[in-house]
């Protein structure tokens, strides 16, 4: 829900904080959502085919040196064996011919994926440049095409490591900071609502967008432990809800995002430990994925969470340590933490009853301020990312409990 951070902090006081009041509020939310968008928004949503789908269809019919190409949905280990059996020239040929396929294959060599996605982003840039001049589009459409073109130009900057890219619809992407193939510790930033190619990075308030969040975390981890072999991934490679509508209030997109997150973590075969940092609706994705994630995931930290589709940390079904934080003026605290049918995401992760290790967010301002340099939230994330758990700062009234894994009552 990061794009709504411009709403600023809220000091709204509800008439009461009783279960009855929250139940009535939740029912009101249900009524409004169903009246304005209906259940068809949940059950009859079918994404339109796009350029990657066409690329996959062509890939499935192609061969190289008389050999069939592998199923793009094959396990990372199988895909890795296939690429290892090819020459460098053959790998590069596939990256140039099928960039939207190779650039998104979990088992392909990371450097080859970067190369493929450079081609894919450049192709998308050229399409956007043509749309800027297309008089069949509205002025707003041409303006949006221009915005995308500038985003793609930025992504083509030398040294950027684009690990995933798909321009279909609102688009998906992932970017790496650090040396991913040789990293012992990998941190994955999972963003929330309104994450798309246009908002993958921002010029103003950069640390409210996935790229800025991940870069900020990487720099903080390097400062915390300069010699550590770390990498941070801005993982916006799932379809997030657009705005605060039915999709944001349900788990449908989180379920599909969780499948993608689980598959991505499985590709991190060289890392010894993986930490997830999940913001806003991204925490719903992480909550749904928690029970099936690789054992390499040692920590799941959520910030500004509307819930994790569970009533407790134990209910997530994970052996990973579960951390939660929320700053005092984050408007997300006024979201009803409950589930009614398909709506709602469960208990509040910072509540005492949930059982997460509650971290200080001192210095963070608003819903999207958790990755700003100088905040306790970012410092805590960095310490978790490099395994310096004894240095984290807990939320008030739980200074010892969160480090030792004994949840305590906290005030936020």
C-alpha positions, 0 to 999 in steps of 0.5 A, a space after each residue: 500500500 506504499 503508494 498511499 503514503 502521501 496521505 501522511 500520518 493519521 491521528 484518527 481516534 476510533 469511537 472504540 477499540 472493542 471487538 464489537 466496534 471492529 466487527 461493525 467497521 469490518 462489515 461496513 467495509 464489506 458492504 462498501 466493497 461489494 456494492 462498488 466492485 462486487 465479487 466478480 472482481 475476485 472470481 472473474 479476473 483473468 489477466 490478458 495475454 502479453 508479450 511474455 506469453 507470446 515469447 514462451 509460446 515461441 520458446 516451446 516450439 524452438 530448438 537449439 543444436 537439434 535439442 528441444 528447449 526445456 519447459 519454462 516451468 521446470 524445476 530450477 535444478 533441471 533448468 540449471 543442468 540444461 544451461 550448463 550443458 550449452 556453450 557460452 555462445 549458445 546461452 547468449 543466443 537464447 538470451 538474445 532471441 528469447 529475453 523474456 523467457 531466459 530473463 525470468 528462468 530461475 535455473 538460468 545463470 544469474 549473469 545470463 538473466 541480467 543480460 537477457 533482461 537488458 534486451 527485454 527492457 530495451 525492447 520495452 523502451 522502444 515500444 514505449 517510445 513509439 506509444 509516446 508518439 501514437 496519436 491514437 492514444 489519449 494525452 494521458 496514455 501518451 504521458 504514461 508511455 513517456 513515464 514508462 520509457 524513462 523508467 526503462 531508460 533508468 533500468 538500462 543504466 550500466 551496472 544495474 542487475 535486473 533479475 526479472 522483467 515482464 512488461 505484461 499489463 502493469 508489469 513485474 520486475 526484480 533487481 539485485 544489489 550486491 553479488 547474488 551468486 556469491 552471497 551467503 546471506 540474501 535479503 528479499 524485499 517484498 513490496 505492497 499495493 500498487 507495485 508495478 513497472 511505473 512505480 518500481 523506482 521513484 525519483 522523489 521519495 525513492 525509499 518508498 519504492 521497491 528499488 529504493 527500499 532494497 538499495 537502502 537495506 543493502 547499504 545498511 547491511 554493508 554498514 552493519 557488517 562490511 565484510 559480509 557476503 550479502 545481496 538484497 533483492 527488490 522482488 516486485 515479481 508478483 501482481 499486486 493489488 491496484 489501489 485499496 479495493 477488493 484485491 487489497 482486502 482479499 488474499 487472491 493476489 497474495 496466493 498467486 504471489 506466494 507461489 512465485 515467491 516460493 519458487 524464487 526462494 528455491 532458486 537461491 541455492 547458493 545462499 546459506 540463509 535468506 531473510 524476507 522483509 515484507 511491507 504492507 500487502 507484501 506481508 500478506 504474500 509472505 504470510 501465505 507463503 510462509 508454510 511452504 518456504 525453503 528451510 533457508 528462510 530463517 527470518 520473516 520481518 513485516 512492516 506496516 502489515 494489514 495481517 498475514 492471513 493467520 491468527 498467530 505466528 504459530 499459525 503461519 506454519 514456519 520455523 523461521 523467526 517472525 518479526 513485526 514492526 509498525 510506527 505510531 502514525 501508520 494509518 494501517 493500524 486502523 484497518 480491521 484486523 479480522 477475516 470475514 469470508 474472503 475479506 480481511 487478513 487476520 490478526 495484527 502481527 504487532 499485537 501481543 497475542 500474535 506472537 511475533 518478535 516486535 521491533 522498534 520503528 523509531 524514526 519511521 514516519 507514515 506507512 512507507 517510511 520503514 526503509 529510510 536511513 536513520 530509522 530504527 526499522 531500517 537498522 533492525 532490518 539490516 541487523 536481521 539480514 546479516 544475522 546480528 540478532 543480538 543487536 536489534 532494538 525491540 519495541 517499547 516494553 519488549 527490549 529483552 523479549 524480542 531478542 530471546 524469542 519470547 513475545 511480550 506486550 508492546 505499545 506502538 
